[in-house]
Amino acid sequence: RPDKVKALVNLSVPFIRFDREIKPVDVWKAVYGDDYYISRFQEYGEIEGEFAEVGVEKVVKEYLCDFPVLLPKGKLFKRPLDEPITLPSWLSEEEANYYVTVFQKTGFTCPINYYRNLGRNWELLGPWVGSKIKTPAKFIVGDKDLAYGMPGMKEYIHNGGFKEDVPSLEQVVVMKGVSHFINMEKPEEISSHIYDFFCQFH
């Protein structure tokens, strides 16, 4: 909606082309299998039950530290349940414990429901298949981000496909040594990128 949005800074996950004939969850299951986190999140209550057995603290810290994409039944995470988790330098124990406290109150169903609604979103976006993103945009990603390492993603971003879909894409920034939670890992740099880009549109 360039009539409503002057400029956009997008982090970690780029615009992804939309095929009206193939449901996105079916694609991820076919490519990555039934243990892929999006596949595992589809059945209501199933993964919530497994997370409850593991414990909220373990689940939250595993996601903040390692973002596991494969969640095999019976062995959700690579490390043993009793092995302590060393937090990365950008995440304090106090902040991690804050997230743990919040999810102990709310549970995980609400955020997981986002992934359960992917099929419905796919249907609702049908009329816009082939549309281009014409709002001036900047994209920032970490070179260690799993989304950046997906098959074909770097080629799409850097070899013209991304620019074709987002004609007003002005800049792609790849931050070295940074993973998925880019705004948490490099908050000052990200804030500067956003501020500097938006200043062009005052």
Residue pairs with C-beta under 8 A, 6 or more apart in sequence:
1 135
2 134
2 135
5 135
6 135
6 136
6 198
6 201
7 135
7 136
7 137
7 138
7 197
7 198
7 200
7 201
8 133
8 135
8 136
8 137
8 138
9 137
9 138
9 139
9 140
9 193
9 194
9 197
9 198
10 137
10 138
10 139
10 140
11 139
11 140
11 141
11 182
11 183
11 190
12 140
12 141
12 142
12 145
12 147
12 148
12 180
12 182
13 147
14 139
14 141
14 147
14 153
14 156
14 157
14 162
14 166
15 133
15 162
15 165
15 166
17 161
17 165
18 122
18 125
18 128
18 129
19 129
20 126
20 129
23 119
23 122
24 118
24 119
24 122
25 38
25 39
25 42
25 118
25 119
28 36
28 38
28 39
29 36
29 38
29 39
31 151
32 38
32 39
32 69
32 70
33 39
33 70
34 40
35 70
35 71
35 72
35 73
36 69
36 70
36 71
37 68
37 69
37 70
37 71
37 115
38 115
38 118
40 46
40 47
40 71
41 47
41 112
41 115
41 116
42 115
42 116
44 116
47 71
47 108
47 112
48 107
48 108
48 109
48 112
50 71
50 73
50 76
51 59
51 76
51 108
54 76
54 77
54 81
55 81
56 100
56 103
56 104
57 100
58 77
58 81
58 85
59 76
59 103
59 108
60 96
60 99
60 100
60 103
61 85
61 87
61 96
61 100
62 68
62 76
62 77
62 85
64 87
64 88
64 91
64 96
64 99
64 181
65 85
65 86
65 87
65 88
65 91
66 77
66 78
67 146
67 179
67 180
68 76
68 77
68 78
69 146
79 85
87 93
87 96
88 185
90 184
90 185
90 186
91 184
132 165
132 166
132 167
133 165
133 166
133 167
133 168
133 169
134 167
134 168
135 168
136 168
136 170
136 200
136 201
137 166
137 168
137 169
137 170
138 169
138 170
138 171
138 172
138 173
138 193
138 197
139 157
139 162
139 166
139 169
139 171
139 172
139 173
140 172
140 173
140 175
140 182
140 190
140 193
141 147
141 148
141 157
141 172
141 173
141 174
141 175
141 182
142 148
142 174
142 175
142 177
142 178
142 179
142 180
142 182
142 185
143 174
143 175
143 176
143 177
143 178
144 177
144 178
144 179
145 178
145 179
145 180
145 182
146 179
146 180
147 153
147 180
148 154
148 157
148 174
155 161
156 162
157 172
158 172
162 169
162 172
163 169
170 197
171 197
173 193
175 182
175 186
175 189
178 185
178 186
179 185
182 190
183 190
